Amino acid sequence: MILTPVFIILFLLVFILLWQFVKSIDNRKWISLLLNIVFTPIVYFFLFYPLLNIFSSYHHEKYFDSEAWKKEPKLRFEMSNQIIENQLFKGKTKTEILKSLGKSEWYGWNDSIKANSQDKWNYNLGFKPGAFNSKQECLELIFKNDTVIKSVQYQIEKTDY
């Protein structure tokens, strides 16, 4: 387990709230301290932390890895921040993109030609974890003269078949 400042602050918050609760039941400090030491980790890891994960959109982030991209398509969203923020593929050719990401899953719509354009490659990134998340993350690479000029991330509604 990695002790980060956020973890320590949240753990202390649970400890203080639990202390206040136990103190309202019994005023003896040694009993309150003993119960707090025993129950704070239990309350944090089995109640507070799961609720935090359900209602927040936090997810693990990974550096881009071509093998992981191809092997686990549903977890691609973990690499998306690095791809978008660093414009990781800007300046790469279609051949290089094929080697790194594989064949595009669909072509994006181009209003100027009123058709799908082979200069807009789209990839499914999967669904970010969360209780109320119904949108699928997607990555679009926009090409000009067979070179990536921009990477864009967008969301589409989940459709049931």
N, C-alpha and C positions, 0 to 999 in steps of 0.2 A: 504494500500500500504506500502511495506517495502522499506525504504530508504537505499539502499546499496551503497557502494562507486562507483560501476560500473554505477548504475542508475544516481547518481549525476554527475559523469564525463560526461556521454553521454548527459544528460540533459543540462549541461553547454556548451557542444560542440554545440548542436543545438541552444542554446541561442546566442553564439558567432557568429555562421554562419548566423543566422537570423539577428543579429545586423548589421553585415557587409552588408547584402543585403538591409535592410531597410535604412541604412545610405547612401547607394549609390543612393537611390531614393530621400531622403530628409535629409538635414544636421542638422535640428533642433533636438537637443538631447532629448527634452521632448516628441516629437512625436515618435522618435525612441524607447525610453524607454517604452512609453505607448503601442505602437504596439508590441514590443517584449514581454511585460508582458502578453498581450492578446493572441498573436499567438504562442509563444513557446510551451505551453502545447498542443495546437491543432496540430501543426506541428509534435511534438514528438510522440504523441499517435496515430495520424491518418495517418502519412506518414512515419516517420523514424522507429518507433518500428515495424510496420507490415513488412516493407522491411527487417529489421534486422532479423526477425523471418523466413522470406522466405529463405534468403540466408545463414543463419547459421544453424548448426545442434544442437543447444541447445534444450534441452527438460527437463521437470520436472523430478526429481528423487524422488523416494519414498523408504522407508525401505521395506524389504520383509514382506509381509502379505499373509498368506495362503488363507484367504477368498477372498482377492482382486485378487489373482492369478487365482483362479478358477472362480470368478464372471466376470472379465473383461480380457479375453485372449488377446485382441488387445492392452492393455496397459501394458503388462508384461515387455516391454522394460524399463519402468520407474524403475523397481526393479533390472534390470540386472547388473548394476554396482556394487551394494552391493553383489550380488551373486558371481560374478566373482572375484572382488578384494579381498573379504574376504574368498573366497572358502567356502561359507556358508554351503554347503552340504557335504564337505569332511569328511569322516569317518561315514557317515550315511548309514544305511542299506536300502535295497530296500523297506522294509515295511514302514520305516520312510518316505522315499521319496514318496511312494504312498499316505501316509496320508497328507503330506505337499503339493505336487504338483499334485497329481492325476496320473492316468495312462498315460504312455508316448504316444505321438501322433504318433511316428514312431521309428523304431530301426535304428541305424547307420550302415554303411557299414564297414565290417572288411575284409581287404585285405588278411589276413592270412587264413581265411576260405572261402573266396570268396562268402560271403553271408551276410545278415543282422544279426547283433549280438544282442542278448538279454542283452548284457553287455554295450550297448551304447544306452541310452535313449535320445530321442530328443523331445524338446518342442518348439512350435512356440511362439515367443515373440512379433510379430506384426511388424509394420513399424514405424520407427522413423519419426517424423514430419519434413517436409522440402519440398521445391518446387522440387528439383531435386533428391529426394530419391526414387529409384526404387528397393531397396534391402530389403528383409525381414530378420529380425533378428531371430536367432535360438539359443537355448541353448542345449548343449549336455552334459550329465552326463555319465562319464565313470566309470564302475564298475570293481572291481576285487574281487573275493570271496564274492560276494553280498554286497560289501561296496564301496561307492563312493571314487575314488582316485583322480578325477580331474573333474572340470567343465570348459567347453569351450564355448565361444560364437563365432558364425560365421554368415555370411550372404549368402543368396542365391538370385538369380535374381527372380523378380516377373514374373510369367507366366500368360498370359491371356488365359482363356478357351474359 
